[in-house]
Amino acid sequence: MRYKVTVEYDGSDFCGWQLQPGKSTVQGAIENALAALTGESIRITGSGRTDAGVHAKGQVFHFDSAKDMKGKWQSGLNYYLPQSVRITAIEESDQNFHARFSAINKTYKYLFLLRDESALWRNRAYCCGNLNVDKMRAAAELFLGEHDFTMLRSAGSEVSSTVRNVSVAKISRCGDLAVFEVTADGFLYNMVRKMAAALRAIGEGKADKKRLLRIVDAKESFSLVAPPCGLYLWEVKYE
């Protein structure tokens, strides 16, 4: 039987999602919990990787098991998982379901804290001080549509195409937080964190929409990358 699972996690204490020998990862924590619960060695497949320090509200993975837990999968896994990782939904799925290849789009959110420092948010948002949120909001719209995002990716992964279609790109204000939300049919390595860095530069008055347009049109390079602490994999959508 194949299971589709949604998981949320605080990435602060992990070296990312993917298994790494001798390091604490989210995938490793989940596979250890599965082994403790079932007595089986089960490999999970996620919708994608998140880097060290990146969080998730709606990461999705699948796994196969012949075990019948009679509806106890979620509570059983959460019993063995650390408090920083929680299974929020689990369901039986078609055997053809694939957490990565069946996805039609993903949504990320990036949190800017409009203060210089915070004990509460230090590992959960990018402490930026005062930013011009109106300028950031107007600039975010430039990401919409199909573009070659070559200049908004970091080296480190091989892809057949750097063209992506962004269907949502917006900034909202919630108290001391400015929240950048972006949905696309796929993302390049560090693409959202580079988008966030560009928006911060605009909010600080160090860049403008004309420069961002050149970057989005792959006519000007951009080297800055926002820190991982503000990034959340928010939702993975399937047919």
C-alpha positions as CSV (number, residue, x, y, z in Angstrom):
1,M,0.0,0.0,0.0
2,R,1.2,3.5,-0.8
3,Y,0.6,6.4,1.6
4,K,0.6,10.1,0.9
5,V,1.8,12.1,3.9
6,T,1.8,15.8,4.8
7,V,4.4,17.0,7.3
8,E,5.3,20.2,8.9
9,Y,8.7,20.9,10.5
10,D,10.9,23.6,12.1
11,G,14.1,23.3,10.1
12,S,16.2,25.1,12.6
13,D,17.9,22.0,14.1
14,F,18.2,20.0,10.9
15,C,20.8,19.9,8.1
16,G,18.0,19.9,5.5
17,W,15.5,17.4,4.3
18,Q,17.6,14.9,2.5
19,L,19.5,12.0,4.2
20,Q,23.1,12.9,4.9
21,P,25.5,10.4,6.6
22,G,26.2,11.4,10.2
23,K,23.9,14.4,10.1
24,S,20.4,15.2,11.5
25,T,17.9,15.5,8.7
26,V,14.1,15.6,8.4
27,Q,14.0,12.6,6.1
28,G,16.2,10.7,8.6
29,A,14.0,11.5,11.5
30,I,10.9,10.3,9.6
31,E,12.5,7.1,8.4
32,N,13.7,6.4,12.0
33,A,10.2,6.9,13.3
34,L,8.8,4.5,10.6
35,A,11.3,1.9,11.6
36,A,10.4,2.2,15.3
37,L,6.7,2.0,14.5
38,T,6.7,-0.8,11.9
39,G,10.0,-2.7,12.5
40,E,10.6,-2.2,8.7
41,S,13.3,-0.3,6.9
42,I,11.2,2.1,4.8
43,R,12.5,4.7,2.4
44,I,10.4,7.8,1.9
45,T,10.2,10.1,-1.2
46,G,9.6,13.8,-0.7
47,S,8.2,16.4,-3.1
48,G,11.6,18.0,-3.1
49,R,14.4,19.0,-0.8
50,T,14.6,21.8,1.6
51,D,18.0,23.2,2.8
52,A,19.3,23.5,6.3
53,G,17.3,25.9,8.4
54,V,14.3,26.0,5.9
55,H,10.9,25.2,7.4
56,A,7.8,23.5,6.0
57,K,4.1,23.8,6.7
58,G,3.0,21.5,3.9
59,Q,5.9,19.2,2.7
60,V,4.6,16.0,1.1
61,F,6.2,12.6,0.9
62,H,5.1,9.0,0.1
63,F,6.1,5.6,1.2
64,D,5.1,2.0,0.7
65,S,4.2,-0.5,3.4
66,A,2.3,-3.7,3.8
67,K,1.5,-2.9,7.4
68,D,-2.1,-2.2,8.4
69,M,-2.0,0.4,11.2
70,K,-5.8,0.7,11.3
71,G,-5.8,4.5,11.2
72,K,-2.9,4.8,13.7
73,W,-0.2,5.9,11.3
74,Q,-0.4,9.6,12.2
75,S,-0.4,9.2,16.0
76,G,2.1,6.4,15.9
77,L,4.6,8.4,13.8
78,N,4.2,11.6,15.9
79,Y,4.9,9.5,19.0
80,Y,8.4,8.6,17.7
81,L,9.1,11.9,15.9
82,P,10.9,14.9,17.6
83,Q,8.6,17.7,18.6
84,S,10.0,19.8,15.7
85,V,8.4,17.4,13.1
86,R,4.7,16.7,13.0
87,I,2.7,14.6,10.6
88,T,-0.5,16.6,9.9
89,A,-2.2,14.3,7.4
90,I,-1.8,10.8,6.0
91,E,-4.0,8.9,3.5
92,E,-3.9,5.9,1.3
93,S,-3.0,6.8,-2.3
94,D,-3.0,5.2,-5.7
95,Q,0.2,3.2,-6.4
96,N,0.9,5.6,-9.3
97,F,1.0,8.6,-6.9
98,H,4.5,10.2,-6.7
99,A,5.2,13.0,-4.2
100,R,7.6,14.7,-6.6
101,F,6.5,13.9,-10.1
102,S,2.7,14.1,-9.5
103,A,2.9,17.6,-8.1
104,I,1.5,20.4,-10.4
105,N,2.7,23.4,-8.4
106,K,4.3,24.4,-5.1
107,T,3.8,27.5,-2.9
108,Y,6.5,29.0,-0.7
109,K,6.3,31.8,1.7
110,Y,9.2,34.0,2.9
111,L,8.9,36.0,6.1
112,F,10.6,39.4,6.5
113,L,10.6,40.7,10.1
114,L,10.4,44.5,9.9
115,R,12.6,44.8,13.0
116,D,16.3,44.6,13.5
117,E,16.2,41.7,16.0
118,S,13.9,39.3,17.8
119,A,14.3,36.5,20.2
120,L,11.0,34.9,19.0
121,W,11.6,35.2,15.3
122,R,15.4,34.9,15.0
123,N,15.3,31.4,13.4
124,R,11.9,31.8,11.8
125,A,12.0,35.1,9.8
126,Y,14.6,37.3,8.2
127,C,15.2,40.3,10.6
128,C,15.5,43.2,8.2
129,G,14.5,46.4,10.0
130,N,12.3,48.9,8.2
131,L,11.5,48.1,4.6
132,N,9.3,49.9,2.1
133,V,6.7,47.2,1.7
134,D,4.7,49.1,-0.9
135,K,7.7,49.1,-3.3
136,M,8.3,45.4,-2.6
137,R,4.7,44.6,-3.3
138,A,4.8,46.4,-6.7
139,A,8.1,44.7,-7.6
140,A,6.9,41.2,-6.7
141,E,4.5,41.4,-9.6
142,L,7.4,41.3,-12.0
143,F,7.9,37.6,-11.2
144,L,4.5,36.7,-12.6
145,G,4.3,34.7,-15.8
146,E,6.8,32.5,-17.6
147,H,10.4,33.6,-17.4
148,D,13.9,32.2,-17.7
149,F,15.0,32.5,-14.1
150,T,18.7,31.8,-14.8
151,M,19.8,34.8,-12.8
152,L,17.7,33.8,-9.8
153,R,19.2,30.4,-9.2
154,S,22.4,29.1,-7.5
155,A,24.7,26.5,-8.9
156,G,24.4,23.1,-7.4
157,S,21.7,21.3,-9.3
158,E,21.3,20.1,-12.9
159,V,18.1,21.0,-14.7
160,S,17.0,20.6,-18.3
161,S,15.4,24.1,-18.4
162,T,15.6,27.2,-16.3
163,V,12.2,28.5,-17.5
164,R,9.4,28.5,-14.8
165,N,5.9,29.7,-14.8
166,V,5.0,31.8,-11.7
167,S,1.2,32.1,-11.1
168,V,1.3,33.9,-7.7
169,A,3.8,36.5,-6.5
170,K,2.6,38.9,-3.8
171,I,3.5,40.6,-0.6
172,S,1.2,40.9,2.4
173,R,1.6,42.7,5.7
174,C,0.8,41.1,9.0
175,G,1.9,43.2,11.9
176,D,5.7,43.3,12.0
177,L,5.9,40.8,9.2
178,A,6.0,41.2,5.5
179,V,5.1,37.9,3.8
180,F,6.2,37.1,0.3
181,E,4.1,34.3,-1.2
182,V,5.1,32.7,-4.5
183,T,3.5,29.8,-6.4
184,A,5.0,28.2,-9.5
185,D,5.1,25.0,-11.5
186,G,8.6,24.4,-10.2
187,F,11.5,26.2,-8.6
188,L,15.2,26.3,-9.3
189,Y,17.8,25.9,-6.5
190,N,17.7,29.0,-4.2
191,M,15.2,30.7,-6.5
192,V,12.8,31.9,-3.8
193,R,15.7,33.0,-1.5
194,K,17.2,35.0,-4.4
195,M,13.7,36.5,-5.1
196,A,13.5,37.4,-1.4
197,A,17.0,39.0,-1.5
198,A,16.0,41.1,-4.5
199,L,12.8,42.2,-2.8
200,R,14.7,43.2,0.3
201,A,17.1,45.3,-1.8
202,I,14.1,47.1,-3.3
203,G,12.6,47.6,0.1
204,E,15.8,49.2,1.3
205,G,16.1,51.4,-1.7
206,K,19.3,49.7,-3.0
207,A,17.6,48.4,-6.2
208,D,14.6,49.4,-8.2
209,K,12.0,47.7,-10.5
210,K,14.1,48.4,-13.6
211,R,17.0,46.4,-12.3
212,L,14.7,43.6,-11.1
213,L,13.1,43.5,-14.6
214,R,16.6,43.0,-16.1
215,I,17.3,40.2,-13.7
216,V,14.0,38.5,-14.4
217,D,14.7,38.9,-18.1
218,A,18.0,37.1,-17.6
219,K,19.9,40.3,-18.7
220,E,21.7,41.0,-15.4
221,S,23.2,38.8,-12.8
222,F,22.2,38.8,-9.1
223,S,24.4,37.2,-6.5
224,L,22.6,37.9,-3.2
225,V,20.7,35.0,-1.4
226,A,18.4,35.6,1.6
227,P,19.0,33.4,4.6
228,P,17.1,30.1,5.0
229,C,15.4,31.0,8.3
230,G,12.6,33.0,6.6
231,L,11.7,30.3,4.0
232,Y,8.7,28.0,4.3
233,L,7.5,25.3,1.9
234,W,3.9,26.1,2.4
235,E,1.9,23.8,0.1
236,V,2.3,21.2,-2.6
237,K,-0.7,20.8,-4.9
238,Y,-1.7,17.8,-6.9
239,E,-4.4,17.0,-9.4
